[in-house]
Amino acid sequence: MQCNMLEAKNQLSKLVQAALAGEDVVIANKGVPVVRLVKIGAKDFARKPGAWSGLPKAKEAWDSSATNADIADMLTQDRLL
């Protein structure tokens, strides 16, 4: 299917549905094909569960009041970096 720019602007939803259905959708400018509308495929990589399992475990006191107070103190004194 080929359509001109103005027609594509007015019927974008219909053109997207056609592209999702596998139809070849070409948008032309003054009769000259310039753009092809295609469905985006799946990502090339798959996520692997447990990718972070080898990281060191957090200490039990990572969220204690003292730790939070130390962080707040560093932030207020601009000593973070």
C-alpha positions, -999 to +999 in steps of 0.1 A: +000+000+000+013+034-009-002+068+001+009+104+000+019+124+030-014+142+036-034+110+033-009+093+058-014+122+082-052+118+081-052+080+083-021+072+105-040+048+127-053+028+098-017+027+083-002+015+115-028-013+118-020-024+082+018-024+090+011-044+122-008-069+101+023-074+079+013-052+050+040-032+033+031+005+039+050+032+019+045+069+024+053+091-005+060+128-009+046+142-042+043+107-055+080+097-047+083+070-020+102+083+010+093+062+040+084+026+048+062+019+078+072-014+095+065-032+126+092-032+152+104-067+160+113-083+194+146-073+211+176-092+200+186-103+235+166-120+262+169-112+298+185-138+320+172-143+355+198-142+382+222-119+363+229-100+396+232-131+418+270-129+419+270-094+434+280-090+471+252-091+495+243-059+514+252-057+550+223-061+575+226-025+586+224-010+552+191+007+560+196+016+596+189+050+612+226+056+617+235+048+580+207+071+568+218+098+591+254+095+578+242+098+542+220+128+551+249+144+568+272+139+538+245+153+514+239+184+535+277+191+538+284+185+500+309+158+509+294+131+487+320+135+460 
